Amino acid sequence: MEAINLTTIRKDVVVQASQEIAFTIFTQQMDLWWPKSHHIGKCPMVESVLEQKQGGRWFSRHEDGSEADVGKVLTWNPYSKVILAWQINGDFQYVPELVTEVEVNFIIEGPTTTRVQLEHRDLQKLMGGSKVIESMDEGWGMILNLYKEVADEA
């Protein structure tokens, strides 16, 4: 079994889409691939939203009209990189003063091929220890594969 690093999760996929399309699907069409089951709202999620600018919000909208913050955009470099603040603790609650970073790089491998590298770092700040990190590692793997399915069809 692969050892889990308690500070960083790394995932890497190659999508059959140009860098611009890969970035756009990740940032502007998150709702097409982010699983509706993965949220911290009080009722079912209807939409996942990432505002398209540095300082923009990352949040989910729910059936009752409420919104649940996930984090914010720290770096916005179309079409090569986005860094997001993940502000959800190990108990899966939003904590405004908590920041772990999710860096996503979009690396051109060909005219219609892009390598997408995701790194979620500073996980030692989360409560819950290795079980939470292991669960998040599996979750990011599943989520990035869902993203790849959408990007490959673009």
N, C-alpha and C positions, 0 to 999 in steps of 0.2 A: 504493500500500500504506500502511496505517495505521502511523504511527511507534509504537514500543513505548517507553513510559516505564519507565526502569530502576528506579523506586522504587515504583510503584503499578500494580495491575491493577484496573480497574473493570468490573463487569458489572451488567446491569439486565434483569429480566424481569418481566412482568405475568402473574400466575397467576389462574385462575378459582377462587378459594377465599377464604374470609374470612381476616382477619389471624390469628385464633387457629389455624385449620386450617393455613394456610401456615407459621406458626411451628412448630407441632407436627410437621408432616411433615419440615421441615428438621432439627429437633433430636432428635425422638424416633423418627423413622422413616428415619433416614439410610441404613439398610441397604437400604431399598426402592429407592433411587435412586443411591447412590454406586457407581460401577463396580467390580466385583470385580477388574478388571485394574489398578486404581490403588492400589497399596499398596507398602510397603517390607519386608514380611515375607519369610521364607525359603522359604515354600511357599504354595500358593493360599489366598486369603482366603475366609473363610466368613461374616464379619460385620463391619460397620462400626459402632462404638459411640461415642456422645457422652453422657457422664454429665450429668444434668439439674440442674446447680448450678454456682455460681461456684466455681472451683477443681477442678471435675470433669475427669476424663480424657477425651481424644479418642484412640481407638485402634482397631486392627483385631485380630480373632481369626482364627486360621489353622487349616488342616486338622490340623496336628500338635498343636493345643492351645495353641500359643504366642500371645503378644500382641505387637503392635508399636505403640509410642506414635507418635502424630502430633503431639499437643500437649495443650492444656488449655483450659478455659473461663475466660476473663478477666472477662467481663461477662455476666450472665444477667438479662435484663429481659423476661420473658414479657409480652406477645406481640409486642413492638415491636423488640427488638434482642438480638443475641448477638455477642460479640466472642470470637474464638478465637485462641489462640496456635498458630501453625504453627511447629513446631520441627524441620523437616526442611530440611537444607541443599541447596545446588545439586547435590550428588552424590546426592541422595535418600537421605540417612542421617539418623536422629534424632540431634539434638544438644541435650541438656537446657538448656544455657546460651544457645542461640539462640532468639530470639523475633521472628517477623514476625507481624503481626496480620491476621486475617481478620474484618472487621466486616460483619455482615449486618443490614440494616434492613428491617423489614416495615411498609410504609406503606399505610394503608387508602385505597383509591380508590373503593370502593363496598361494599355489604353482602357481596358475593361476589367482590370483585376486590381483589387486593393487589399492590402493586409491591414487588418484592424487589430490593434493591440490595446488591451484594457489592463490597467493596473489600479487596484484599489489598495491604497496605502494608509499607514498610520492606524492600523486596526487594533494596536495595543491600547488605544484610547477607549475601545468599546468594553462594556461590562459583559461578562458571560464566558470569557475564556475560549479555549480551543473548540468546544462544541459549537459555539456561535460562529466562529471563523470557519469551521468545517462546513457548516450549513450554508454560510454565505458563499464559500468557494463553489459548492455544488450549485447554488442559486445563480451565481454569475455565469457558470458554464451553460446552464439551461437557457438563461436569458440571452446570452450572446448567440447561441444556436438559433433561437427564435428570430433574432435580428438578422442573422445570416440567411435564413429562409426567405425573409422579405426582401433583403438586398439582392439576393441571387435572382429574384424574379423581376427586378426593376428593369 
